[in-house]
Each structure stands twice: as C-alpha cells, then as structure tokens.
C-alpha cells in the first residue's frame, strides 16, 4: 500500500490534466474495446480507493468515466 501511494503522489498536483487525459484515453479505447475500457475504469477506481475511502468527488468522476 505504501509503495502504491508513493507511486501516485507525484501526479497529485496534475489532477485536472490527468483527468482530461484519462477521459480522452477512455473515450478512444472504449470506442474500440469495451473490455479495455472496463479495465481502465477499474484501475481508476483502485487509484481513488488507495487511501481506504472513495470521496463523493471521486465517485462522480468514476461515474463520468462509465458513461
């Protein structure tokens, strides 16, 4: 768990840029492969849950990815 937090921490300050990039990737790959889109959403969910809880903001973001 600690190694994962350390891995994610450098990207925390780039949140909005990363969200846009992830949205673009999900849209692009989701159009081609539904299974890959599900995997991307799962990884995002795992990253959001790294601290043991998922905030309302994170839930809304994940819901957006699912659409």
Phi, psi and omega in degrees: 000319181295319179297323180292318177300318180295327180290322184277329187307317181298339182266353186301320182288349180255028187310306184294320178296318180293321179298317178297317180296315179296318178301316179295318179295315180299316179297314181295307183286327179295329178292333182264312186227108179297322181296321179293322177299316178300320179294320179296317179296321178297317178297317177299319178298317179296320179295317179296329183271008185300329182269008177093358178211157178242118182286166177300320178299317178293320177300315180297322178297315180295320177300321178298319179295325183293326181296000000 
